[in-house]
Amino acid sequence: MLLQVQDTTQATNFTDRLGASFTTVFTDFLRPLGGALIILFAGYLVAKLFERFTERLLRRIHLNRMLERGGVLR
């Protein structure tokens, strides 16, 4: 009878420890992953804004016309 009580207690302790371990691993993994995704998304937005700014600037100074006159574009 005493062995069954110990086996149940050990199984419960093992399950609790396993659950705590998974919680720790996923918490330690997901927090940096979330931060990395936020940084990646912010970098993408900054790149898109820079692209639009550069495109507008080059259109404003008529770069295509200058390149055609210089013989670079035909």
C-alpha positions, 0 to 999 in steps of 0.5 A: 500500500505504501508503494502505491502512495509513493508512486502516485506522489512521484507521478504527480511531482513528475507531472508538476515538474514537467509542466513547470519546465515547459512553462519556463522553456516556452516563456524563455523562448517566446519572449525573445521571439516576440521581441525579435518579431517586433524589431523585424516588423519595425525595421520593415516599416522603416525600410518602406518609409525610406523607400517612399521618401527616396522615390519621391525625392528622385522623382522631384529632382527628375533623375530619369530625365537627367539619366536619359540626357546623359545617355545612361537610359534610353 
